[in-house]
Amino acid sequence: MKYIAKMMLALLASVTLVIPAYAWDFSASGSLDATFNQTSEKPNKDDDAVSSMDVGSEGGAITLSSSNTDGDKSATFSYSVDYADGGLDQVLSVSGSSKVGKWTATGSVDYNLGWNGTDGSSMQGGEDAEEITVTDGTLTISLGDGSFLSSTSTVTSGVAGGAVTMNGAMGDDDGIGATVGAPQRLSVGYKISDTMSGTFAYQTDSTAAIFDKIDASDGEAGGTNGYLTSASGVNLNVTAGAISAGVTVASGATAQKGTNDNASAGTTSATTMGLGLTMAMGDMTPHFSYGSTGITTDVSKLDYKETGMGLGLTLAMGSDSVVVSYTTVTQTNSTDGTEDKNATATGIELGYNTTVGAVALGVGYGSKTIAADKDAWTDDDKVARADGYAKTDLEVKMSFSF
């Protein structure tokens, strides 16, 4: 790990030596967050609440980068070090663009050189963001690993932990909207007018999550020939005066490559939908979001559904702002037609954001409650929250980028 890190620094040092000849700009950046939290948490309706206070701090990624622009061509090289998910991430990235005639092509690739585990015995490896995009300003075509479609979420939250998010059962922490990620796909976008644009996306890949979010049922992994994942969807964005709206609708499914496995391994199908609205009213911007996801497996006969709604507003006061949001998400599941899960989480959050010199300061209060008729509600850590669960959070957060 030390050897590769030294090699990366040596490479960056070499780049800086040729800056005068090739007009490369060099920069280094980092960030730091510090927080104060006061929380009260009630595990369920029968237990007492437990209060706690703590101060914490966390460093962000350290990034060394160099960029160059030469006429209609540009390129950026970066080396970033961050600690996340229990391991050290070292990401080497190169991106660039080139314009020929009316068409501009962009692409990027990055490699994760980090190690897992405290002893550094397991290398993460892997590449990401292998996508080529070409556009003339009206038509945009992308092929490769990139964003499937917009989730359309418009919910704005403060620094406290009061907002409820979707896809907790998948271990994700997504906003209220469509359940979409970044799979291998074809994306075609078209600017219909100055106030309207649309995007079509098509995913096809072997042994992949639907929308890069929804895994196939466990039984499908045992198929003789594996399975194929396919999905498609559309997104439409419209602006009419002070109102901006976005809607995404998508569906996908998995299927065994060999027909002899269909009866035993089965298939998984999914649908998702997102709707987001904002309205500019002077210094005040109300927002509304709706999202739904449905997942069905035919062999295990599971029918999972999740719906969410969020509404609130952002009030600008010069360089400061106030954020108010209300979010709610319901998770239901049935097995062979019998409901075995029905739980709803509701969150309220109030936040105030300002700056103190170069430091961004956020103060927020949030509350979250769970009502479960059957089973429990699953949060983004895949932790089941029982009926009567309640949590309040008062947080002060300082952020500094340098």
FENTAGI-V882216 format. One record per pair of residues at least 6 apart in sequence whose ideal C-beta (glycine too) atoms are under 7 Angstrom apart, sorted by sequence separation. I is the first residue (numbers start at 1). J is the second residue. D is the distance in Angstrom with one decimal. If there is no record, write none. Layout:
I&J&D + I&J&D
This chain:
18&24&6.8 + 68&74&6.7 + 116&122&4.2 + 157&163&4.1 + 191&197&4.9 + 192&198&6.2 + 209&215&5.0 + 256&262&5.1 + 279&285&6.7 + 315&321&6.5 + 334&340&6.5 + 355&361&6.5 + 378&384&5.7 + 379&385&5.9 + 19&26&6.2 + 42&49&4.1 + 67&74&7.0 + 68&75&5.4 + 82&89&4.8 + 97&104&6.0 + 98&105&5.4 + 115&122&6.4 + 133&140&6.6 + 134&141&5.4 + 167&174&4.6 + 190&197&6.7 + 220&227&5.0 + 238&245&5.1 + 278&285&5.8 + 279&286&5.2 + 296&303&5.3 + 314&321&5.8 + 315&322&4.4 + 332&339&6.7 + 333&340&5.9 + 354&361&5.3 + 370&377&4.9 + 41&49&6.4 + 67&75&6.8 + 97&105&6.6 + 115&123&5.5 + 116&124&5.8 + 155&163&6.8 + 165&173&5.0 + 166&174&4.9 + 189&197&6.6 + 190&198&5.6 + 203&211&7.0 + 333&341&3.8 + 376&384&3.9 + 377&385&4.8 + 15&24&6.0 + 40&49&5.0 + 41&50&5.5 + 67&76&4.3 + 81&90&5.4 + 97&106&4.3 + 115&124&6.7 + 133&142&4.3 + 165&174&5.7 + 189&198&7.0 + 237&246&4.6 + 256&265&5.5 + 278&287&4.8 + 295&304&4.5 + 314&323&5.3 + 332&341&5.8 + 353&362&4.9 + 376&385&5.6 + 16&26&5.2 + 114&124&4.6 + 165&175&6.3 + 166&176&6.0 + 189&199&4.1 + 277&287&6.8 + 331&341&6.3 + 332&342&5.0 + 376&386&5.0 + 15&26&7.0 + 40&51&4.7 + 65&76&6.3 + 66&77&5.1 + 80&91&4.7 + 96&107&6.5 + 131&142&5.8 + 132&143&5.7 + 188&199&6.9 + 216&227&6.2 + 235&246&6.8 + 236&247&5.4 + 277&288&4.5 + 294&305&5.0 + 312&323&6.9 + 313&324&5.6 + 351&362&6.2 + 352&363&4.9 + 39&51&7.0 + 65&77&6.6 + 95&107&6.9 + 112&124&5.0 + 132&144&5.8 + 167&179&5.7 + 187&199&6.2 + 188&200&5.0 + 255&267&5.4 + 312&324&4.8 + 331&343&5.4 + 351&363&6.9 + 39&52&5.5 + 65&78&3.9 + 79&92&5.7 + 95&108&3.4 + 112&125&6.4 + 131&144&3.6 + 166&179&6.9 + 235&248&4.4 + 254&267&5.4 + 276&289&4.9 + 293&306&4.9 + 312&325&3.5 + 351&364&3.8 + 64&78&6.7 + 94&108&6.8 + 112&126&5.2 + 130&144&5.0 + 131&145&5.4 + 187&201&4.7 + 253&267&5.9 + 254&268&4.9 + 275&289&6.9 + 292&306&6.9 + 312&326&5.9 + 330&344&4.4 + 350&364&6.6 + 372&386&6.3 + 38&53&4.8 + 63&78&5.7 + 64&79&4.9 + 78&93&4.9 + 93&108&6.6 + 94&109&6.1 + 130&145&5.1 + 131&146&4.1 + 233&248&6.3 + 234&249&6.0 + 253&268&6.7 + 275&290&4.5 + 292&307&4.6 + 310&325&6.3 + 311&326&5.6 + 349&364&6.3 + 350&365&5.1 + 370&385&4.7 + 372&387&3.9 + 37&53&6.8 + 111&127&5.3 + 112&128&7.0 + 129&145&6.1 + 185&201&5.3 + 186&202&4.8 + 233&249&5.9 + 253&269&4.1 + 310&326&6.8 + 328&344&6.4 + 329&345&5.3 + 370&386&6.9 + 371&387&6.2 + 37&54&5.5 + 63&80&4.4 + 77&94&5.2 + 93&110&3.7 + 110&127&6.9 + 128&145&6.7 + 185&202&6.1 + 233&250&2.6 + 274&291&4.8 + 291&308&4.7 + 310&327&4.2 + 328&345&6.9 + 349&366&4.1 + 370&387&6.4 + 62&80&6.9 + 92&110&6.4 + 109&127&6.2 + 110&128&5.3 + 185&203&4.2 + 232&250&6.7 + 233&251&6.9 + 252&270&5.4 + 273&291&6.9 + 328&346&4.6 + 348&366&6.8 + 370&388&6.9 + 36&55&5.3 + 61&80&4.9 + 62&81&4.9 + 75&94&6.9 + 76&95&5.1 + 91&110&5.3 + 92&111&5.0 + 110&129&5.5 + 184&203&6.8 + 207&226&5.3 + 210&229&5.8 + 231&250&6.2 + 232&251&6.9 + 251&270&6.9 + 273&292&5.0 + 290&309&5.4 + 308&327&6.9 + 309&328&5.5 + 347&366&6.5 + 348&367&5.2 + 370&389&3.9 + 61&81&6.6 + 76&96&6.9 + 109&129&6.1 + 155&175&5.4 + 183&203&4.7 + 206&226&5.9 + 207&227&6.2 + 211&231&5.7 + 231&251&6.7 + 251&271&4.6 + 272&292&6.8 + 289&309&7.0 + 308&328&6.7 + 327&347&4.7 + 347&367&6.9 + 369&389&6.9 + 35&56&5.1 + 61&82&3.8 + 75&96&4.0 + 91&112&5.5 + 92&113&6.2 + 108&129&4.9 + 109&130&5.6 + 155&176&5.2 + 184&205&4.8 + 208&229&4.4 + 210&231&5.4 + 231&252&2.7 + 272&293&4.6 + 289&310&4.4 + 308&329&4.0 + 347&368&4.6 + 369&390&4.8 + 60&82&6.9 + 74&96&6.1 + 153&175&3.3 + 183&205&6.4 + 206&228&5.9 + 230&252&6.3 + 250&272&5.3 + 326&348&5.6 + 34&57&4.4 + 74&97&5.3 + 89&112&6.1 + 90&113&4.1 + 151&174&6.8 + 153&176&5.4 + 229&252&6.8 + 230&253&6.5 + 270&293&6.9 + 271&294&4.8 + 288&311&4.8 + 306&329&6.6 + 307&330&5.3 + 345&368&6.4 + 346&369&5.3 + 368&391&4.9 + 33&57&6.6 + 90&114&5.1 + 107&131&6.5 + 151&175&6.1 + 153&177&3.6 + 205&229&5.3 + 249&273&5.2 + 270&294&6.6 + 287&311&6.8 + 306&330&7.0 + 325&349&4.9 + 367&391&7.0 + 32&57&6.8 + 33&58&5.0 + 73&98&4.8 + 89&114&3.9 + 107&132&4.8 + 152&177&4.7 + 183&208&6.2 + 229&254&5.1 + 248&273&6.8 + 270&295&4.9 + 287&312&6.0 + 306&331&5.1 + 345&370&5.3 + 367&392&4.7 + 72&98&6.4 + 88&114&5.0 + 151&177&3.6 + 152&178&6.1 + 203&229&6.8 + 204&230&4.8 + 228&254&6.9 + 248&274&4.5 + 287&313&6.7 + 324&350&5.6 + 32&59&5.5 + 72&99&3.9 + 87&114&5.5 + 88&115&5.7 + 105&132&6.7 + 106&133&4.9 + 151&178&4.8 + 203&230&6.4 + 227&254&4.8 + 228&255&5.6 + 247&274&6.9 + 268&295&6.8 + 269&296&5.1 + 286&313&4.4 + 305&332&4.9 + 343&370&6.5 + 344&371&5.1 + 366&393&4.8 + 32&60&6.6 + 87&115&5.8 + 105&133&6.9 + 183&211&6.4 + 203&231&4.2 + 227&255&6.1 + 247&275&5.1 + 285&313&6.2 + 323&351&4.2 + 31&60&3.4 + 87&116&4.3 + 105&134&4.7 + 149&178&6.7 + 151&180&5.6 + 183&212&3.7 + 227&256&5.2 + 228&257&5.7 + 268&297&5.0 + 284&313&5.7 + 285&314&4.8 + 304&333&4.7 + 343&372&3.8 + 365&394&5.3 + 30&60&6.3 + 86&116&6.9 + 87&117&6.5 + 181&211&5.7 + 182&212&5.4 + 202&232&4.8 + 227&257&6.3 + 246&276&4.8 + 303&333&6.9 + 322&352&5.5 + 103&134&5.6 + 104&135&5.7 + 149&180&5.1 + 180&211&4.9 + 181&212&3.2 + 201&232&6.7 + 225&256&6.9 + 226&257&5.6 + 245&276&7.0 + 266&297&6.3 + 267&298&5.7 + 284&315&5.1 + 302&333&6.6 + 303&334&4.7 + 342&373&4.5 + 364&395&5.3 + 30&62&4.7 + 148&180&4.4 + 179&211&6.1 + 181&213&4.6 + 201&233&5.5 + 225&257&3.9 + 245&277&5.1 + 266&298&4.6 + 283&315&6.1 + 321&353&4.9 + 342&374&4.6 + 343&375&6.3 + 345&377&4.9 + 103&136&5.3 + 148&181&6.2 + 180&213&6.6 + 223&256&4.8 + 225&258&3.9 + 266&299&3.2 + 283&316&4.5 + 302&335&5.8 + 320&353&6.5 + 341&374&5.6 + 343&376&5.8 + 344&377&6.8 + 363&396&5.3 + 29&63&5.0 + 102&136&4.7 + 148&182&6.5 + 179&213&5.1 + 200&234&5.3 + 220&254&6.0 + 224&258&5.1 + 243&277&6.7 + 244&278&5.0 + 265&299&6.8 + 283&317&7.0 + 301&335&6.2 + 320&354&4.4 + 340&374&6.1 + 341&375&4.1 + 343&377&3.7 + 147&182&5.2 + 148&183&5.7 + 179&214&6.8 + 199&234&6.9 + 223&258&6.6 + 301&336&4.3 + 339&374&6.4 + 340&375&6.2 + 362&397&4.6 + 28&64&5.2 + 146&182&5.7 + 198&234&6.6 + 199&235&4.5 + 224&260&6.6 + 225&261&7.0 + 243&279&5.2 + 319&355&6.2 + 87&124&6.6 + 145&182&6.2 + 148&185&5.7 + 198&235&6.7 + 224&261&5.5 + 242&279&5.4 + 361&398&5.6 + 27&65&5.4 + 198&236&4.9 + 216&254&4.5 + 223&261&4.0 + 242&280&4.5 + 145&184&5.4 + 146&185&6.9 + 211&250&6.4 + 242&281&6.6 + 359&398&5.4 + 360&399&4.4 + 26&66&4.8 + 144&184&6.6 + 197&237&5.2 + 359&399&6.9 + 25&66&6.6 + 146&187&6.6 + 211&252&5.9 + 359&400&5.1 + 24&66&4.9 + 25&67&5.2 + 196&238&5.1 + 210&252&3.9 + 223&265&4.5 + 358&400&6.5 + 24&67&6.7 + 143&186&5.5 + 170&213&6.4 + 195&238&6.4 + 222&265&6.0 + 24&68&4.6 + 195&239&4.5 + 210&254&6.7 + 23&68&6.1 + 142&187&4.3 + 195&240&6.7 + 220&265&4.7 + 22&68&6.2 + 167&213&6.8 + 219&265&4.9 + 220&266&6.6 + 331&377&5.9 + 141&188&5.6 + 219&266&6.0 + 331&378&6.5 + 220&268&6.7 + 140&189&4.1 + 203&252&6.6 + 217&266&6.5 + 149&199&6.2 + 15&66&4.8 + 139&190&5.7 + 217&268&5.0 + 12&64&5.2 + 138&190&6.8 + 149&201&5.1 + 216&268&4.7 + 138&191&4.8 + 148&201&5.1 + 12&66&6.9 + 148&203&6.5 + 214&270&4.7 + 210&268&7.0 + 210&270&4.8 + 211&272&6.7 + 15&77&6.8 + 148&211&5.5 + 148&212&6.5 + 12&79&6.0 + 180&248&6.9 + 178&248&4.2 + 180&250&6.6 + 8&79&4.7 + 178&250&6.5 + 217&297&4.1 + 219&299&5.4 + 214&295&5.9 + 219&300&6.9 + 217&299&6.7 + 217&300&5.7 + 8&92&6.6 + 149&233&5.2 + 5&90&6.6 + 148&233&7.0 + 150&235&5.1 + 4&90&6.9 + 149&235&4.5 + 180&272&6.8 + 179&272&4.4 + 152&246&4.1 + 178&272&4.7 + 152&247&6.3 + 178&273&6.0 + 150&246&6.0 + 152&248&5.1 + 178&274&3.1 + 151&248&6.8 + 177&274&3.5 + 150&248&5.7 + 149&248&4.9 + 177&276&6.2 + 149&250&6.2 + 4&113&5.6 + 177&289&5.7 + 176&289&4.1 + 178&291&6.0 + 1&115&5.5 + 175&289&7.0 + 176&290&6.8 + 177&291&4.3 + 179&293&4.4 + 176&291&4.8 + 1&120&5.4 + 153&274&6.8 + 152&274&4.0 + 154&276&3.9 + 151&274&5.3 + 152&275&6.0 + 153&276&5.8 + 154&277&6.5 + 152&276&3.7 + 154&278&5.2 + 166&291&5.7 + 156&287&6.2 + 155&287&6.5 + 176&308&4.2 + 154&287&4.1 + 176&309&6.4 + 154&288&6.8 + 155&289&5.0 + 176&310&4.0 + 154&289&4.9 + 153&289&5.1 + 152&289&7.0 + 166&306&6.0 + 166&308&4.8 + 176&327&6.1 + 155&310&3.9 + 156&312&6.7 + 155&312&6.9 + 156&314&5.2 + 163&325&6.1 + 169&331&6.4 + 164&327&4.2 + 166&329&5.6 + 163&327&5.2 + 164&328&6.2 + 158&323&4.8 + 164&329&4.9 + 157&323&6.5 + 156&323&5.3 + 157&325&5.3 + 156&325&6.4 + 155&325&5.9 + 155&327&6.3 + 164&345&4.6 + 164&346&6.5 + 164&347&3.9 + 163&347&5.1 + 162&347&4.7 + 162&348&5.7 + 163&349&5.3 + 162&349&3.5 + 160&349&5.7 + 158&349&5.2 + 160&351&6.5 + 157&349&5.3 + 158&350&6.5 + 159&351&5.9 + 158&351&1.8 + 157&351&6.9 + 159&362&3.8 + 163&366&6.8 + 158&362&6.2 + 160&364&3.3 + 162&366&1.9 + 164&368&6.4 + 159&364&4.3 + 160&365&5.5 + 161&366&5.4 + 162&367&5.5 + 158&364&3.4 + 160&366&3.5 + 162&368&5.8 + 173&380&3.8 + 172&380&6.1 + 169&378&4.5 + 171&380&6.7 + 168&378&4.7 + 168&379&4.6 + 171&382&5.1 + 168&380&4.6 + 165&380&5.9 + 162&393&6.3 + 161&393&4.5 + 160&393&4.7 + 160&394&6.8 + 160&395&4.5 + 159&395&5.1 + 159&397&4.2 + 44&386&4.0 + 45&387&5.8 + 43&386&6.7 + 44&387&6.4 + 45&388&2.5 + 44&388&4.7 + 44&389&5.9 + 42&388&6.9 + 43&389&6.3 + 42&389&6.4 + 42&390&4.4 + 41&391&4.6 + 40&391&6.9 + 39&391&6.5 + 40&392&4.8 + 39&392&6.7 + 39&393&4.9 + 37&393&6.5 + 38&394&4.4 + 37&395&5.1 + 36&395&6.8 + 35&395&6.1 + 36&396&4.4 + 35&396&6.8 + 35&397&4.8 + 33&397&6.4 + 34&398&4.8 + 33&399&5.1 + 31&399&6.9 + 32&400&5.2 + 31&400&6.8 + 31&401&4.5 + 29&401&6.9 + 30&402&5.7 + 29&402&6.9
